[in-house]
């Protein structure tokens, strides 16, 4: 399980510099002024995202994709999934390709949803500790 967490959430992602505004922050501010919206076209739990395809789309179109949903979230038709920029490089084909990276289903799965795996372990522990369940001694 630790290997999955390390793969999905590498330490390098999300650590900001502590001294004032960085060039990255300035770029993000500029990015948020010129984006296209990727909405969802289904309903259910976001079970996974084909990250390698998503990265390929970003590289081939020379765009930045900022995800607003993560595996485990329940989504409905028309929810905001991501923003993509710059907007002038995004057409309906790119939006469709990004939507195709989503794996939506009726239930949560631990495939990319770390919280689901933890929740399942907690449920097992609760059942084991429940007074309605007795352990037989031999």
Residue, then its C-alpha position, 0 to 999 in steps of 0.5 A: x500500500x505504501x508503494x501505491x501511495x508513493x507512486x500516486x503522491x510523490x513528495x516533490x508535488x505540492x511543496x511550495x517555496x517559503x520565501x515570497x512569490x515564486x516564478x511558479x506562483x506567477x505562472x499559476x496566476x497567469x494560467x488561471x486567467x486563461x483556461x478552458x473548463x473540462x466538465x464531466x459527462x457521466x455520474x458515479x464515483x471517479x474510480x480512476x484517471x488514466x494519468x499517462x494518457x492525460x500527461x500525453x495530451x498535455x505534452x502533445x497539445x502543449x497545455x497545462x491541466x489542473x485537476x479539480x476532482x480526484x479518485x473517490x469523488x462522486x461526480x454528476x453530469x456537468x461537474x467541473x473536472x479540470x481546467x486547461x490552459x491556455x484556452x486558445x490551444x483547447x478545442x472540443x477534441x482536446x476536451x473530449x480526449x481529457x474526459x475519456x481519461x476518466x474511469x467512472x463507476x457505481x462504487x469506490x475502488x481502492x485502485x487509485x483511491x487511497x481513502x477507499x482502502x483505508x475506509x475498507x480496513x476501518x470497516x473490517x476492524x469495526x466488524x471484528x470489534x463489534x459486540x455482535x461477533x464473538x470469537x470462538x475459542x478452541 
